[in-house]
């Protein structure tokens, strides 16, 4: 009897160990442009679940955004790290990062096309309920997901972290904003001026959007990224990780998506 109990416990433990967060590269296309994203999910269950598109900072797909995708997968979502630059390109300095992000922001149609390609790739994954899709973004990516909400992209909601608020060629209109909108920004972020916050609120109010703007008093730009402080020192930029603001912002995001998807 004792041996049977031990054998059963061992079998259960092995089964648990085999269930893990899977992180897989995905090649997809936006027209003729090759895109290289990453899909992340927990294979402990075969059930379909909500999907979350994760849009990277201006650096491109970094360890930070991949870790955020793993956290989402651990919370019961399938996360898709979108490639907004094509061919998985990244930048290791502000000049190149600005050029890459600027090339996307100045062409709203291309930006939407690339986002929609990522959404289609996520929605087609076997683990995803394609009727339950949201998006998050960081810095440049936060601006992207806000513009996707403005554009009416079919999303349950978007959460934008330390995001620029000015629209890239598209403003919110009544009845057009997709889903709910959550913005999580630092009040001490020098890149986000008080007048842009006021203009954003007026825009969302005029569009009758369902939105919430949360401001963290001591936080500056990139406050959710553990790599930010080193990057700020390296390039003399006002970037700094803030563990407490990060914790609070992620708790807001968790509550936001739980409310949308009933998790």
N, C-alpha and C positions, 0 to 999 in steps of 0.2 A: 504493500500500500504506500509506504513511504517513498519507494523508488518511483512509483507511478506519479505521485505528487511532484517529486523533483523533476521528472521528465516533462510533465505538463507545464510546470513553471518555466523550464528552460525553453520549451517550444514557444510559449507566449512571449518570452523576453526576446527571442530571436525574431519573431514576427514583428514585434514593436520596433526593433532595431532596424529592420529592413525598410520600414515606412520612414520616409525622409523628405525633406524639402528638395525638390528637383529644380535644377537651374539649367536650362537648355538654350543654346543659341538657336535663333530662328532667322532664316534668310527669307525675305519677302520683297515685294516690288511696289514702287509707286510709279506707275507708267513704265518707263524704261530704266528708272533709277533703282539700283540694287540697294536694299536696306538691310541692316544687320541688327536685329533686336535680341532680347533675351526674355524667355518666358519662365516664370517661377511659380511653383505650386507644390502643395503637400500631397503626396501620392498615398497617404493613409486612407483616403476615401475615394471612391469612384464617382461620387455624387457631383452633379453640376453645381457650380457656385458662382457668385458674382465675380466679375472681372474688373480689375483696376489698371488703367493705363498710367505708366509712370514716365513723365517727361523730364529729361535731364537738364542740368544747368548749362551755362554757355561753354563749359569745358568739354561737353559731350558725355558719353556714358562712362561714368567713373565708379570706383568702388563704393562711393557713398550711395548713389542711386540704386546700385545692385543690392546693397544691404537693405535699403528701404523696401525694395521688392521682396526680399526674403522675409522681412518682418510682416509684410502684408500677407504673404503666403502662410506664415505661421499663425496668422489670425483668421484663416479660413477663406482667403481670397486667392484667385489666380491673378498674378501681376504680370504685366507685359511692359518691359523697359523699351520704349520706342526709340528708334533712331531717327532724329530729325535732320541730320546732316547728310546721310547717305554713306554707304560703304563703311559704317561704323567709325567715321572720322572723329578724332578728338583733338584738343588743343592743349598745349602745356604752357601757354603764355597768354596774357590778356590781349595782345594784338591779334593773334590768330583766333582766339575765342571770340573776340568782337567781330572779326570778319565773318566767321562761320554763322554766328547767331544773327548778325545783321543781314546776311544774305537771305535768311529765312524770314525775318521780321519785315523786310521791305517788300516781300512778295506774299501777301495774305492768301492768295489762291493756292500757291505752292505749299504754304504752311498747312492749310486745311487739307490739301490732298495727301500730304505726308502723314498727318495725324489720322485721317480716315483710313489710310492703308494699314496703320498700326491697329486701329480699332477693328478692322476686318480680320486681321491676323489673330487678334485676341479672341474675337467672337467666334471664330471658327475652330478654336481649340476644344478638344473633347471634354475638358473639365469645366467649361464656362457656359453659364446661362446667358446667351447673347442679348436677352431682354433686360439684363441687370449689369450694366457697365457704367463705371465712373472713371474719373481721372484725377491724378495729382501731378503737380509740377513744382520745381524748385527754381527760383530766380528766373532765368530765361524760360524755363519750362513752366513756371507759374504763370508767366505772361501768356504763354501759348495756351494753357488750358482755360484761362479767362477768355481769350479770344475765341476758343472753340465753344464755350458757353454762349458768348455773344452771337456766334454765327448760327446757333440752333443745332449744332451737332447732336445726334441722339444720345444723350448722356443723362443718367439719373442725377448726377451732381459732380462738381469739381471742387477740389481743395487746392489752393495756391499758397505756397510758402515763399516768403520774402520776394514777392512778385512785383514787377513793374506794372502799373495800373493803366497806363495810357494804351488805348486800342491801336492795333496795327491795321488801319484801314477799315475797321468795322466797329460800329457802335451798337450798344444794346438797344433793342426796339421793343415796344410793348408786345407781349405774346410770343416773342421770338427766342428769348433766353432759355437755353436748354437746362432743365432741372434746377437744382439748388446750387448756390455758390457760397463757398467758405474761403475767406482770405485771412491768412495768418502772417502778419508782418511785424517787423520791429519798429517801435516808435522812434528809436534813435538811428534808424537807417538813413544815411545821408543821400542815398540814391532815390528815396521815396519822399518827395516833398509834400508838405501839408496841403498845398493847393491841388496836387494830384489826387490825394485822398478825398478831398472835398469834391472834386470833379467826378471821381469814381462813384461816390455816394449819390450825387445828383443824377448821374447817368443811370444807375441801378434803380433809384427811386422812380425816375421818369419812365423807365421800362417796366415798372411794377415787378421787378425781379425778386425772387426769394433768396436773400443773401444775408450774410453775417460777416462783419469786418471786425477782426480781433487784433488788438495792438498790444505788444509786449514792451513795457516802458524802457527797459535797459538794453534791449536787443538791437544789434546792428545787422548789417547785411550778412546773409548766409548763416544765420544763427543755428540752423539745424544740422550743419555739416561739420563733423569732427575734424575735417581737413582744413576748415576755413581759416583758423588762426595762423597756421603755418603759411598758407597761401597769402594771407594778408601781409605777413611780415616779409615774405619773399618778394612780393611785387608792390609793397607800400600802398596797399589798398585797405579800405575800411571794412575788413571782413573779420568776423570773430564768432567762434562757436560759443553758445550759451546753453549749458546743459539743462538748466531749469526751464528756460523758455522753450527749448526743444521738447522737454517732457510734457509741458503744458500744451504745446501746440499739437503734439502727436495724440494726446488724450482728447483734444477737441476734434481732431480728424477721426479718431476711432468712434467717438460718439456720433459724429456726423454720418459716417457710412453705416453704422449700426441702425440709425434711424431710417436711412434710406432703404436698406436691404433687410431689416428685421433680424439682424444677427446679434 
